[in-house]
């Protein structure tokens, strides 16, 4: 198997998106060789069943040997391996304990160096919240950083994360390759809201649900099946890179004892399948498009471009691989003088419209007029779409009475320093969300509206030639009583400006658009000319660590199950 790489929201095997569909495995009572796993024959039987249900990865809490890893590989299963160290000891102020932890991590990582089917490593699982508060988040994060450095010295190309939980949400070690959370929350709406919250908190990292489970005896197997099916579908709908069901079997051994009064498994101790086995299998087989669409509306994808030849080809190639059964692509060439026309000839299945240069709004209006879809989606020519983009956008429309839906725009990896610097600069397209999850604004590079609503609103205002058209149409539709929404999983990749000159020119254009918006919507600006937003502006990088000390809901005596972070003030 090829190694996995983290890019944006997901993990990738070479250039193909890899969705983690996993179960936890063990720990078990030691076998005849003293290993915390079943017999070899039982392992083969388990792996065959796990692979048959559609899983592709196991989380193991103890470091296995090479034979175990090879057996998993035979069934197409990767391993997410927990690397043990004594998290209950004070390694934050005691240098001897700290050195012991570093040595232990180095020794354990060396045991998996030759594994060819690693999904990644977990450096720690749920450090107790009282210990984190006692030592302080900074000291804990510094230790985790040192442990990461130690592991990296042995496996520099392997993905590494830390399994957090809601009790220490205020612990934010963002230097890991992916964000991992164990979440046990049995209220479905609150569970979805919490995952959306986590997805928004970490807008540049893959987010993995490393544990989700439901205790089920013989009397409530149906409840377990329903909960796991719905929750896993929510996780993939929200845009998580993977999810692990706790656990594969009711057989569980920890602390020197068999645990007999908890039944979280998809199969029982004798490996008889529960109802949840089949429900989880159905979700895994269809992930990430887990929810069946009750209606498959035609979508017209409109690409308005002006001298966008450098990136247009990549944009169109991505649209040709979008996994949605009913859509068309319309490109409006707004008077380009570069090689746009020749690029369009290379894509004969895409409908091309040429017009004199009239500006962005007029180009988008031309696309609307030519469209035949129930939904009109807009993507910029310097963007390229995720294969599941339209599925998630359409699914979000069907979750409520929405007229418009937007999604994130992520910055792809860029090799040059100037690209990376501009990507970190302020002023990029972003979204504004209300507390109830509705959107006040969605960026024009990734937005979709019901065609009928756009026609009724007379489309985009032609005065917005460069920018601001997306803000204007969002405000006008909301003034008419329409609702907008946001799909956290319906993302596109968005190249930022490639030179400082181009970036400054873009920001000047944004300023001109802001002035036009102020004249047209004076009630949405204050006396100083600043726009007034009812929702929260999501800036992306650094948004969850604002200037000033954040407020943390610790609960009584620091015992809250969900110790949430809130911005200062």
Secondary structure, DSSP 4 states (H G I P E B T S, - for coil): -PPEEEETTEEEETTEEE-EEEEEE------TTS-SS--HHHHHHHHHHHHHTT--EEEESS---HHHHHHHHHTT-EEEEE----TTS-TTT-HHHHHHHHHHHHHHHHTTTT-SSEEEEEEEE---HHHHHHH-HHHHHHHHHHHHHHHHHH-TTS-EEEEEEGGGTT---TTSSEEEEE-----HHHHHHHHHHHHHHSTTSEEEEEEE-----TTSHHHHHHHHHHHHHHHHHHT-SEEEES-SBS--EETTEE--S----SB-TT-PBPHHHHHHHHHHHHTTS-SPPS----EEEEEEESS-HHHHHHHHHHHTT---SSEEEEEEEES--SSHHHHHHT-TTSEEEEE----HHHHHHHHHHH--SSEEEEE-TTEEE-TTHHHHHHHHHTTTT-SEEEEEEEPPP-SSHHHHHHHHSS----EEE-TTS-EEE--TTEEEEEHHHHHHTTSS-TT-SSS-HHHHHHHHHHHTT--EEEEEEEEEEEPPPSSHHHHHHHHHHHHHHHHHHHHH-GGGB-TTS-B--SSEEE-STTTTS-SSPPEE---GGG--SS--EE---
